[in-house]
Amino acid sequence: MIRSFFYFSSCENFSFIDAATFSVFTRTIIRNEVDFGFFERYIDVYRVFVLGMQNDVAKKKILFLEDEQELLDTVGQVLNENGYEVTGMSTAEEALQRLQKLSPDLILADIKLPGIDGFDFYKAVRRIAHCKDTPFVYLTAFNDLQAAITAKEEGAAEYITKPFDFEYLVFRLKSIVPVS
């Protein structure tokens, strides 16, 4: 979808421009016909114009609870690249506090965590009114058939064991919470 007007976030002299004006503005920047200070403001406009067009549809929000920082970062990046907005947390206590203000579209959580484990975290999440129906996916190295069955019986949308394939993870999450 193409927007008809675009907001200049940092330029004091403008409030809105249309796509044709932005095109002329871009060609001017490319030919280096403006001073560097104005170029810095152009970057802000670019972020609103181009990146904003990519975000016309609100991204689905995922709360990801994982105590291994490298995996938290990697999975977060993969999910961001696939259209999700990821909020990463490393402890269940921290995640429960964040859930008081955040309403994710999906919760992705490990089971073996310091402090409150993933199973108790799931139960605590279900006691939060605005999260009681939020799809919950376990992503865990706890490869136990009975635990997986129990998790699904209690209402988890999915139980994915580590190691896992990123493509499979994204496929499963998109089947639970599709991105637009």
N, C-alpha and C positions, 0 to 999 in steps of 0.2 A: 504494500500500500504506500503510495506517495503522499506526503503531507503537502499541503498548499502553502503553509507558512512555517517558518523555523525561528526559534527563539535565539537571539544573540545573548548568551549568558554573561559575557564580560564586556561587551562594547557599550559604553555609556550613551552613544549617540543613536543607537538603533534599538528597537524592541522586537520587530518582526521583519523578515525578508521572505520573498518567495523563491521558488526553485531557480528561476531564470537569473535573478540577481545573485544568488549563491554561485551559480555557474560562472558568471562574469567575475565575481569576487575570487573564485578559485583560480581562474586563468591569470588574474592579476598577481596573485600570490606566486604562482608558478613562474611568471616572468620576472619575479623579484622587483616589482614596482612599488613595494610598500616597505616601510621601515620595520625593523625587527620586532619592536614592541607591539606593533599591530599584528605581526605574524603570530606572536604568542597568544594574542586574543583570538586569532583565527583558529588556533588549535582547539580552544574551548568551543568555538562554533562548530568545528568539525566533529568534536565529540558528541555534541547535541544533535547535529544534522545526520551524520552517517551512523554513529553508534545508536543514536536514538531511533533511527529507522529500523534497526535490527531488534529493538526492544519495544516495538509498537504493541506487541502482545506481552502481557506480564508473564515472566518466567514462573514456572512451578517451583515452589520452595521445598527443599529437602533439608531436614535436620539430620546430620550425620554424626553419630557417636562412635568414636574409635580412639583407643588409647595409643596406638602406634602412629606417631606423627607423620612418618613417611607415607604410610598408607592413607592417612587422613588427607594429606596434601594431594597425593596422586589421584585418588578416587574423586576428591573434590574437583580437581582440574578436569578430569574426564567427564564428569557429570555437567560441569559448567559448559564445556565444549559441546555438549549434547542438549543444551537448551534448559538446563536447570539452574536455579540459584541455590547454592549450597552454603549452609551454615554449619561449620565443623566445631565439634566439642570433644574434649578428651576425657571428661568424667561425667558420670550420670548425674551427679549433684549439680554440676554446672549446667547441664542440658535441661534438667527439671526447672532450674531457676529461669533459664532463657525461655522455656515453654510457657511461662506465666505471661509473657508479652508477645511471643511468636506463635503464629498459627501456620505450621508447615502443611504442605499437601501430602507429604510422606515423611516417615521417620525410618532411617536406616541405622541399625545399631549392632555393635559387637555384643557378645555375651560375656566373655571373660574380661572384666574391667576392674580397675582398682576401686575399692569401696563398694557401692551398689552395683551388682552384676546386671547383665542385660535382661534377665527374666524378671527381676524385681523392678527394674526400670520400666519395663513394659507394663507391669501392673500399676505402677505410679502414674504413668502416662494416661492410662485408661481412667484414672480418677480425676483427671483434669477435664472439665466439662467440654471445652472447645477442641479437645484432642481425642475424645473417646471413640470417634469413628475414623480417625486418621489412619490410613494404611501404614502398617508397621512391617518392616523387612529386617530379618536378622541376616547379618553378614559376618560369619564367624568361623574360626578354626575348630570350634567344638563340633566335631563330626560324629555325632551320636544319633542313631536312628530314633531312639525313644524321645530324645530332646526335640528333634525335628517334628515328630508326630504331636508331642505335647504343645509345642509352639503353634502349630497349625490348628489344633483343636481349640486352643485358647483365643484364636482369632488373628494370628499373624498372617499377613498376606503372602509371605514367602520366607523360605529358610535357605540361604545360599551359603555353601561352605567354602572356606579358603583351602587351598588356592583356588581362584576362580578366574574365568576369562572376562576381561573388561567388556567385550562385545556382548557376552551373555548377560552380564549385569545390567548394562544399558537396555538391552532387549526386554528383560524382565521388568525393569522399572518403568519403561515406556508402556508396557502392557498394563501396568497397574495405574500409573499416572501419566497419561499421554501428554507430550508437549505439543503446543500448537504450531 
